[in-house]
């Protein structure tokens, strides 16, 4: 029997989370924290050697319903903290899709994996954008709905009334530090909170548009390697996200502690808890500042590859 081992990276968002759900631009980078999943056929469903119906997990249920329902044993070892805004559920969907597709002898095309994983995320959360699943499948850096050269376009995804063009984004070497508050926050309710606010309040809808505008400016700053300009836009984005109600005291504390040693800092991902990110050339000082405020810091390595599959024959 064959065992398939898959890994896919987590991510952070430089600019554009939440607004990207409504088709606005965003920039995301893959990070050197990966989700590892191995899978083999078995006579009952198991997760980490415990008999469990994997279909109780909505992401796995969606993907297995699209493929072959024969029982499998799944082993999961994730280095991406759950509910941390670093894309752990997207990486689960991407690795599970790639593993199922391998066992079923289907195509391992990155685009097909990204699309299937996005549908699983959407099924599970009832809402969302294909940002996390696309960056986890492709790796490196991506831009959504950015003016991009034809050859940089990776794929297009549409869902209901929204459409996203996903393209490669080259990011010059820059140092980012992530600070995890350790507070888990589920993505779905935070996305829903922003939707309700935006749909009921013109001011909130303007904030979403403004996030879209500054994200486009951020893409220009990245192209020019303008760390000062990009940092300012990140800090501005954090303020807009706070107004939209998705920051928290803990996130604000870590952002505030990082700013004296950073070009800019902001929450990353859905917020509520989870993580923040700082752009800096003093990573040690930022790490100390985050640590002293109760967060868990790490210096990010970017430029990491997307989904990777290997098959072991027994
Ligand atoms: O917190 P995470 O890692 O699930 O990131 C969510 C990003 C959002 O823009 C808030 C939602 C989405 O689907 O794009």
Boltz pocket constraint, residues with backbone or C-beta under 6 A from the ligand:
constraints:
  - pocket:
      binder: B
      contacts: [[A, 16], [A, 17], [A, 18], [A, 19], [A, 20], [A, 21], [A, 84], [A, 85], [A, 86], [A, 87], [A, 88], [A, 127], [A, 128], [A, 129], [A, 130], [A, 131], [A, 132], [A, 185], [A, 187], [A, 191], [A, 268], [A, 269], [A, 270], [A, 271], [A, 274]]
      max_distance: 6.0
